[in-house]
Amino acid sequence: MKRWECIACGWVYDEEKGHPDSGVAPGTRFEDIPEDWTCPLCGVGKDEFEELT
């Protein structure tokens, strides 16, 4: 599973954990999150995230 970081605020989305508070179940791949989903911390869109290596 991968992790993705918001380049605007540094919040990290972990595919293993998901983000149940915003309706994203654990194990949800980043590319499977709806396109209108936004960063729960700062509100930017998915296009403002980078994969962490």
PEDA-V551716 format. One record per helix or strand of 2 or more residues. SS is the DSSP state (alpha for helix, beta for strand). FROM is the first residue (numbers start at 0). LEN is the number of residues. Records with the same first field share a line. If there is no record, write none. Layout:
SS = FROM-LEN + FROM-LEN
This chain:
beta = 2-4 + 11-3 + 48-3
alpha = 19-3 + 29-3 + 45-3
